[in-house]
């Protein structure tokens, strides 16, 4: 009976949402294989410099912007659509992984990353639009929570299996082959199990060249873009600034020795695990709040998490405690943010321009992941007092984020969601 009650609490979603989530889980297992190990392979095995590898990885963001713009246009076009765009994305990503598997020099690495960035850019607007098409209302936020859960579970499994494979065989190139196979499997899932989705027939006009300008004239979207770039800048700290902060500025008696690599790995494993465990409970508890209210809650949690990062750098003998608490709070902040942000954009978008709106949302991530690592990297090259004070500044910046969100809420009330 307990099992039946647990199953009854699962969101009642279109079966294709579950199929898509399963496909994303499988493809993210492959991504997890290469997530942390790719830079190590290119530097230590291929023999490229860290600067060359950083440059090549950064280049992916350039083609990623082009991919996001192309994806929004193609996915909203009745002649092409979401499904074909997602098939194109998975094919490009599979090819990119195979190119990276054969990398022996910088030229091949750049080519592989350009393809990878293009594929990722094509991927997100298409897959997010499919979820939006298959859901509506409060159900949509639950669907995005399910797909985010599938993503995180896949990454977690892939990271663990990738580590086991490397420790047993040291066969780094195999990681990229597995990644390519995972995208090939996802291609098959989409081709055979995902039907073409598109808004109702009344919205099946061909996408006009001015569609992007029409979307950008939406005042609600303009305000949201500003808020979302700030949020994605916050999120970028998790993957760029915080690991180096832990490594170089906290952990020793003097506060400058840094945590050991195994400690940092354990901390981020905790962060990912809490992200996975809390995804669906958070989605259930936050159903009573509007999207903007949920984003405001997320902003408050980001402030608290950054405050813990500051305490980890200034409170002697308890750095690990504050690091654990901080990454836990930031995991919950991320869980609150992701479904609400995606649902808000899908809700304010006219059905005929939904993929373009979602592409603009995805471009905010590109902007945030440019600003975040650049700003954080500059800070980490400064004196210790500047580095530690950076977390206080980020925490205080949340006041501005909350003000923007309140203005967004008023703007939405003046121009209600579709």
Secondary structure, 3 states (H helix, E strand, C coil): CHHHHHHHCCCCCCHHHHHHHHHHHHHHHHHHHHHCCHHHHHHHHCCCCHHHHHHHHHHHHHHHHHHHHHHHHHHCCCCCHHHHHHHHHHHHHHHHHHHHHCCCCHHHHHHHHHHHHHHHHHHHHHHHHHHHHCCCCHHHHHHHHHHHHHHHHHHHHHHHHHHHHHHHHCCHHHHHHHHHHHHHHHHHHHHHHCCCCCCCHHHCCCCCCCHHHHHHCCHHHHHHHHHHHHHHHHHHHHHCHHHHHHHHCCCCCCCCCCCCHHHHHHHHHHHHHHHHHHHHHHHHHHHHCCHHHHHHHHHHHHHHHHHHHHHHHHCCCCHHHHHHHHHHHHHHHHHHHHHHHHHHHHHHCCHHHHHHHHHHHHHHHHHHHHHHHHHHHHHHCCCHHHHHHHHHHHHHHHHHHHHHHHHHHHHHHHCCCC
